[in-house]
Amino acid sequence: MLKIYVCEDIEVQREKIQQVIENIVLMEDLDMELGCVSGNPHRILEKIKETGEVGIYFLDIDLKTDMTGLTLAQEIRKYDPRGFIIFITTHSEMSYMTFIYKLEALDFILKDDPEELGKRVYECILKANQRFASVNNKVQVNFSVKVNEKVFTVDYDEILFFETSPNVHKIILHCKNRQMEFLGKIKEIEKEVDGRFYRCHRSFLVNRDNIREIDFHNRLIYMVNGDECLISSRMMKGLK
């Protein structure tokens, strides 16, 4: 699901943009929801840090606070490099600044024409939704890992599980026919892979499609090739 954020300091305009967005999401039956609508850029950032997901951001440039929409966008990029940023403003002369700040904005919309604003917001939401779906479909096909300066791409179907390595800050990728060790963190991989993977233990992230048998009494998972994974008591219910 895509979360949508609106940062606009003028209440009447903020409510207007919110209403336009809600109507579009409802009319197009999109898998989206408003994550935060506020005139406070710091509140927007707090919400983004909490979710850690890709979002759509409609930002005014002049927020009349210690942050502008441009500096807010810079901060957003730290937490959401793939997010879709759209500026809505009365300052047409500021459009070139989005390039100077290297923000990769999806669009720059002027508030002057309400009808045009609604049309452009509609186009941005549909475009963001299309791009997000396209990228997600690609991500769900395989997993890329860098080992000794080489990048390997592994089909999800070939992956058995990820395991925390005894070597600090490293992960072991167990596949049907090979193993690879690389720098990484289980919790970061968990965010990247799709729903077929389950965190069954703090040290294991398992591909449920490749499970042969589960021994709940001894808290062990047997994979299709005979490899074993541990199950923590806390994660047993979710696996069942």
Phi, psi and omega per residue, in radians:
M1 nan 2.397 3.074
L2 -1.596 2.292 3.050
K3 -1.653 2.459 3.136
I4 -1.965 2.346 -3.124
Y5 -2.135 2.443 3.114
V6 -2.226 2.185 3.057
C7 -2.145 1.850 -3.107
E8 -2.505 2.196 -3.027
D9 -1.377 -0.401 -3.136
I10 -1.572 2.062 -2.979
E11 -1.011 -0.816 -3.084
V12 -1.095 -0.659 3.120
Q13 -1.285 -0.620 3.109
R14 -1.089 -0.784 -3.141
E15 -1.146 -0.641 -3.140
K16 -1.136 -0.800 3.129
I17 -1.125 -0.719 3.118
Q18 -1.049 -0.756 -3.133
Q19 -1.127 -0.719 3.107
V20 -1.049 -0.806 -3.119
I21 -1.120 -0.811 -3.135
E22 -1.041 -0.702 3.127
N23 -1.124 -0.715 -3.129
I24 -1.148 -0.825 -3.126
V25 -1.059 -0.723 3.141
L26 -1.215 -0.781 -3.090
M27 -1.137 -0.685 -3.098
E28 -1.627 -0.039 3.137
D29 0.921 0.934 -3.085
L30 -1.570 2.618 3.104
D31 -1.464 1.216 -3.107
M32 -2.468 2.781 3.024
E33 -2.700 2.747 3.107
L34 -1.278 2.161 3.118
G35 -1.514 -0.665 3.124
C36 -2.921 2.342 3.053
V37 -2.184 2.033 -3.021
S38 -2.764 2.791 3.014
G39 -1.651 -0.059 -3.092
N40 -1.791 1.914 -3.106
P41 -1.085 -0.522 -3.135
H42 -1.192 -0.607 3.097
R43 -1.171 -0.697 3.097
I44 -1.039 -0.810 -3.129
L45 -1.097 -0.686 3.118
E46 -1.034 -0.773 -3.137
K47 -1.138 -0.682 -3.132
I48 -1.133 -0.729 3.125
K49 -1.102 -0.630 -3.121
E50 -1.166 -0.755 -3.045
T51 -1.435 -0.748 -3.120
G52 1.111 0.504 -3.101
E53 -2.063 2.901 3.088
V54 -1.196 2.379 -3.118
G55 -2.364 3.012 3.022
I56 -1.987 2.283 -3.020
Y57 -2.177 2.073 3.042
F58 -1.807 1.945 -3.000
L59 -2.132 2.307 2.932
D60 -1.344 2.669 -3.133
I61 -1.515 -0.813 3.141
D62 -1.625 1.696 -3.078
L63 -1.677 -0.065 3.113
K64 0.952 0.705 3.048
T65 -2.350 -2.932 3.109
D66 -1.276 -0.098 3.094
M67 -2.177 2.499 2.977
T68 -1.671 2.995 3.076
G69 -1.090 -0.519 3.138
L70 -1.228 -0.773 3.121
T71 -1.234 -0.565 3.058
L72 -1.099 -0.753 3.129
A73 -1.083 -0.653 3.084
Q74 -1.068 -0.736 3.122
E75 -1.174 -0.702 3.109
I76 -1.033 -0.716 -3.116
R77 -1.063 -0.451 3.120
K78 -1.190 -0.582 -3.077
Y79 -1.791 -0.379 -3.094
D80 -2.470 1.317 -3.103
P81 -1.125 -0.346 -3.127
R82 -1.717 0.015 -3.072
G83 -1.146 2.811 -3.124
F84 -1.848 1.956 -3.084
I85 -1.814 2.227 3.102
I86 -2.216 2.246 3.102
F87 -1.693 2.310 3.061
I88 -2.113 2.045 -2.980
T89 -2.729 2.925 3.027
T90 -1.707 -0.102 -3.068
H91 -1.663 1.428 -3.118
S92 -1.107 -0.488 -3.108
E93 -1.207 -0.186 -3.093
M94 -1.585 -0.057 -3.045
S95 -1.042 -0.634 -3.124
Y96 -1.144 -0.389 -3.112
M97 -1.176 -0.456 3.133
T98 -1.126 -0.487 3.099
F99 -1.392 -0.681 3.113
I100 -1.087 -0.683 -3.141
Y101 -1.404 -0.080 3.141
K102 0.928 0.949 -3.047
L103 -1.687 -0.180 -3.135
E104 0.889 0.899 -3.126
A105 -1.190 2.488 3.112
L106 -1.293 -0.618 -3.137
D107 -2.828 2.882 3.116
F108 -2.331 1.832 -2.991
I109 -1.907 2.344 3.098
L110 -1.588 2.488 -3.091
K111 -1.396 -0.234 -2.953
D112 -1.005 -0.625 -3.084
D113 -1.971 1.783 -3.088
P114 -0.996 -0.683 -3.123
E115 -1.164 -0.755 3.121
E116 -1.168 -0.646 3.124
L117 -1.040 -0.836 3.141
G118 -1.065 -0.716 -3.139
K119 -1.118 -0.763 -3.103
R120 -1.224 -0.672 3.093
V121 -1.078 -0.756 3.102
Y122 -1.012 -0.827 -3.126
E123 -1.116 -0.698 -3.136
C124 -1.136 -0.747 -3.122
I125 -1.133 -0.760 3.122
L126 -1.156 -0.697 3.135
K127 -1.148 -0.756 3.127
A128 -1.095 -0.730 3.139
N129 -1.098 -0.728 3.140
Q130 -1.139 -0.788 -3.125
R131 -1.169 -0.700 -3.131
F132 -1.105 -0.777 3.136
A133 -1.121 -0.695 -3.127
S134 -1.133 -0.821 -3.141
V135 -1.130 -0.735 -3.129
N136 -1.089 -0.687 3.127
N137 -1.109 -0.633 3.109
K138 -1.218 -0.723 -3.115
V139 -1.085 -0.632 -3.046
Q140 -1.346 -0.084 -3.124
V141 -1.449 -0.734 -3.055
N142 -2.656 3.028 -3.136
F143 -2.163 2.272 3.130
S144 -1.804 2.358 -3.112
V145 -2.397 2.432 -3.141
K146 -1.758 2.123 3.131
V147 -2.267 2.062 3.116
N148 0.893 0.889 3.084
E149 1.216 0.090 3.055
K150 -1.945 2.486 3.125
V151 -1.817 2.158 3.117
F152 -1.918 2.417 3.088
T153 -1.959 2.135 -3.064
V154 -2.071 2.240 3.075
D155 -1.099 2.455 3.122
Y156 -0.990 -0.606 -3.125
D157 -1.092 -0.436 -3.114
E158 -1.509 -0.249 -3.080
I159 -1.469 2.258 3.066
L160 -1.573 -0.981 3.119
F161 -2.905 2.860 3.003
F162 -1.859 2.445 -3.112
E163 -2.344 2.407 3.055
T164 -1.133 2.241 -3.114
S165 -1.431 2.666 3.007
P166 -1.097 -0.402 3.082
N167 -1.374 2.265 -3.035
V168 -0.978 2.367 3.078
H169 1.108 0.381 3.136
K170 -2.130 2.688 -3.141
I171 -2.149 2.482 3.031
I172 -1.790 2.155 3.078
L173 -1.666 2.010 3.133
H174 -1.695 2.063 3.073
C175 -1.938 3.073 -3.109
K176 -1.112 -0.584 -3.055
N177 -2.175 0.117 -3.140
R178 -2.889 2.943 3.063
Q179 -2.263 2.568 3.082
M180 -2.427 2.444 3.087
E181 -1.935 2.357 -3.095
F182 -2.621 2.855 3.098
L183 -1.245 2.330 3.121
G184 2.968 3.098 3.103
K185 -2.295 2.402 -3.124
I186 -0.974 -0.781 -3.067
K187 -1.122 -0.534 3.099
E188 -1.302 -0.676 3.110
I189 -1.144 -0.674 3.137
E190 -1.005 -0.628 3.124
K191 -1.260 -0.533 -3.027
E192 -1.427 -0.679 -3.057
V193 -1.401 2.998 -3.064
D194 -1.610 -2.989 -2.983
G195 -1.208 -0.172 3.127
R196 -1.293 -0.273 -3.131
F197 -1.659 2.421 -3.079
Y198 -2.281 2.310 3.105
R199 -1.420 1.618 -3.060
C200 -1.513 -0.217 -3.076
H201 -2.839 2.745 -3.127
R202 -1.060 -0.396 -3.120
S203 -1.835 -0.007 -3.066
F204 -2.344 2.370 3.013
L205 -2.189 1.933 -2.920
V206 -1.886 2.533 3.058
N207 -1.514 1.885 -3.062
R208 -1.082 -0.466 3.139
D209 -1.169 -0.340 -3.093
N210 -1.931 0.357 3.056
I211 -1.475 2.297 3.090
R212 -1.635 -0.714 -3.042
E213 -2.738 2.594 3.089
I214 -2.173 2.205 3.095
D215 -1.849 1.632 -3.076
F216 -1.233 -0.471 3.140
H217 -1.136 -0.820 -3.141
N218 -1.660 0.039 3.109
R219 0.966 0.980 3.126
L220 -2.316 2.496 3.033
I221 -1.952 2.286 3.074
Y222 -1.852 2.145 -3.123
M223 -1.482 2.990 -3.053
V224 -1.074 -0.401 3.136
N225 -1.729 0.059 3.131
G226 1.710 -0.188 3.084
D227 -1.092 2.697 -3.102
E228 -2.068 2.540 3.025
C229 -2.211 2.610 3.096
L230 -1.491 2.663 3.021
I231 -2.111 2.233 3.060
S232 -1.424 2.661 -3.122
S233 -1.081 -0.582 -3.123
R234 -1.176 -0.559 -3.061
M235 -1.688 -0.006 -3.060
M236 -1.161 -0.713 -3.104
K237 -1.067 -0.782 3.136
G238 -1.108 -0.612 3.133
L239 -1.226 -0.660 3.088
K240 -1.047 nan nan
